[in-house]
Amino acid sequence: MTTIFIVGAVLAGLALGSFANVLIYRVPQGLSIVRPPSACPRCGHEIRARHNVPVLGWIWLKGRCADCSAPISPRYPLVEFAMGATFGIVTWLTGPGANTVVLLTLVFYGLVLAAIDLETRRLPNPLTAAFAITLAVVVLATAVATGDWSDALRSVIGAVALGLLYGIAFVAYPKGMGFGDVKLAPSLGAVLGFLGWPQLIVGAFAAFIWGAVAGVIAMRRARKSRGVAIPFGPWMVVGALTGVVVGVPVATWYLDVVLVQ
């Protein structure tokens, strides 16, 4: 793979990171993502093009508005940097192909939805729907282009399986899970199923493990033994990424070591 291809992925990630910040700020408020142009929420001055360069613009302004000196959240450069870096790493590790497109889709929507859930405790319908539609288009296009429908079938099974799992959990214990989590689950299941059975199984269980760890930490910080609510969407995304990264070796270890004993 050429260096230019990876650099292009990083630049695309940085640009999409900037767009992700627009989604994170505007979608929960029901605002248009097209108009008006980005502006300072305190003084209303439109952000100049030279200040809107991902990451570098925030550093140039020292984290403050160029007109009124109001502080600009560090979330903006962090999201841009995370998106650019992750796009580069995924492209470097997987190369051009359907898996890369599916993974980059997961990274983009996963980061946007996780950030929104952390800030607002919501997973907006327009974004969970856009995630599902984008994946459906990518998976279908891949199957049509290659003539191999096995990955697409696995993706559908993964979406149904994870959707049912979270649906049952929501019905059994509605206080412990929001319906937004149920709507996000099929898309994550579709990604993991497309990649393989080990990724799906490990990713599904990893979300609950990460969520439990986060819950314990939250309770310790609040000095409570129960009743501490945490957004679960971010841990669903982290669990899915865990399945992507270690799904195969974990499944192999379980089959070769645990079951043999």
N, C-alpha and C positions, 0 to 999 in steps of 0.2 A: 504494500500500500504506500502511495506517495505521501510525502509530508504535506503537500498542497491540499490533498483530500482531507487530512486531519485538521489542518489549519482552517479550512473552509467550514468544517463541522463546528469548530470552536467559535468562529465568527457568527455562524448561524445561531448557535446557542446563546451567545451574548445578545444578539438582536432579539431573539425570542424571549430572553430573560427580561429585556426591557418591556416587551409586550405583555409578558406575564405579570409584571408589576401593575400595568394598567388593569388587567383582569382582576388581580387581587384587590385593588382599591375600588374599582367601579362596579363590578358585577354584584357583590353583596348589597350595594346601595341601590341597585336597579338603574344605574346610569348607563348612558350610551358609551360604548368602547371606541367610538369613532370621533364624536364631537362632544364637547369642545376639545381643542388641543390641550395637552398637558400644561397645567398651571400650578402655581403655588397655592395651596389651600388657604393660606392666611391673607396674603395681599392680592391674590388673583392675577398676578403678572404671568403671562405665558412664558414657558421655559424656552430659552433660546436653543437653537439647533446645536451649537457648540457645547452647550451644557448638558445636552441630552445623550451624549456618547456613553454607552454602557460602562460602568465602573469608573472610568477616567473622569467623567463629568462630575461625579460626586466628590472624587478626590480633589479635582481642580477647585471646586467650590468650598472645600473643607467642610462638607456636610451641612452647608447653610444656603438659604435662598440668596441669589445674587442681588435681589432688590430690597428685601426686608430683613434679611439675616435670620429668618426663622429656621430652626433646625430641620434637616431632612433626615428621615428615618434611615438608619443603616441597613434596614431591610432591603432597600432598593439595590445597592451594590452587591449585597450578599446573594440575593436571588439571581442577579445577572451573572455574577461570578460562578455560582453553583451550576447554573444552567450551561454556561459556556464550558466549564471544566468537565462536567458530566457528559456533555455531547462529545467532547474530544476524546474522553476515556472510552466511552462506549464504541465510538467509531474506530478507535485504535485497536480495541480488543476483538471486535466482531467483524470489521471490514464491511464493504458494501454488500447489501442483501436485505431480504425481507426481515430477518431477525433484528437487524439494526434499526429499521424503520419502526418496527413494533416496540422495541426498547426505547427509542427516542420519544415515541408517543407516550409511553409510560412515564418517562422522566418529565416531559413537559406538563402533562395534565396532573401527574402525581405531585409535583412541586407546587403548582398553582393551588390545587385543592387542599394540600396539607397546610400551606400558609394561610389560606382563608379559614380553615377549620381551627387552626391555632388562635387566630385573631378574633373570630366571630362565633365559633362553635356551630358553624353551618357548612353544608356542602351544597352549594346552589344547584338547582335543577338544570339550568342552561349548560353548566360546565360538565356535570356528570353525563348529561345527554350528548354533549359534543364529544366527550371522551369515547362513549360507546359507538357513536356514529363513525368517528374517525377510525377506530379499530376495525369496525365492520367493513369499511371501504378498503383498508389496507389488507385485511385477511382475505377478503373476496378477490381483490385484484391479484394477490399473490397466487391464489388457487387457480384462477383463470389463466394467468400468465405461464404457470409451470405445468398445469394439468394435473397436479398432485393435490388432492383434496384432504389428505390425512391430517395435515396441520390445521386446516380449517375445521375439520370435524372435532379434533381435540380441543380447539379453541371454543367451539360451541358447548362441548361437554363441560369444559372448565367454567364457562360463564354460568351455565345452569347450576352446576354443583355448588359453586361459591355463592351464587345468589340464593339458592335454597338453604345453604348452611346459615347465612346471615339472616334470612327471613325467619327461619325456625328460632334462631337466637333472639331475634327481636320480639317474636310472639311470646316466647317463654319468659323473657326478662326485659320488657320494654324500657324499664328505667336504666338499664345498663348499656343501651345502644340506641342511637338515633336512626330514623328511617333513611337519612342521607347515607349512612353507612351501608344500608341494604342496597341502595341504588348504585353505590360505587362498586360493590362487591363483584357484580357480573363482569365489569370491564377488567378488573384485576384478574379475575379467573380466566377471562379470555386471553389475556397476555400470557399468563403462566401456562395455560393449557396449550397455547400455540407453541411455546418453547419446549414443553415436554411434561410427562407425568411426574417425574421427581420434582421439578420446579413448582408444579401445581400443589402437590401434597405438602412439601416443606414450606412453601410460601403461605399456604392457608393456615398452618399451625403456628408459623413464626409470628404472624400478626397478633395472635392472642398472647403469645409469650412476651413480645415486646410491650403490648398493652398492659399486661399484668405487672411487668417491671416498672413501667411508667406510673401505674396506679399506686404501687407500693412507695415509690419515691415521693409522689404527690401527697400521700397520706402522712409520710414521715415529716415532710416539710410543713404540713398543716397541723401536725401533732394530733391527728385523728386516726381512729382505727377503721372507720367506714364513712360513707357519705361524701367522699371527695370525688367530684366529677372531672373527667379528663376528656378531651376530644380524642376519638378513636381513629378518625380518618388518617392522621399522619402515621399511626402505627400500622394501619392496613397497608399503606404505601411502603413503609420500611419493611414490613413482613414480605411483601411481594418482591422487593429488591433483594431481600435475604434469600428468597427462593431462587431468584435468578442467579445469584452469585454462588451459593453453596448448596443448591438443591441436589445436584448430581452427586457430589462427594458425600453429603449427609445421607442420602438415600442408599448409596453404595455401602457406607459404613454400617448402616442399620441392617441391611440385608446380609452382609458378610460377617458381621461381628455379633450383633444383638440376637438376631433370629437363629443363627447357628448355635449359639449357646443355649 
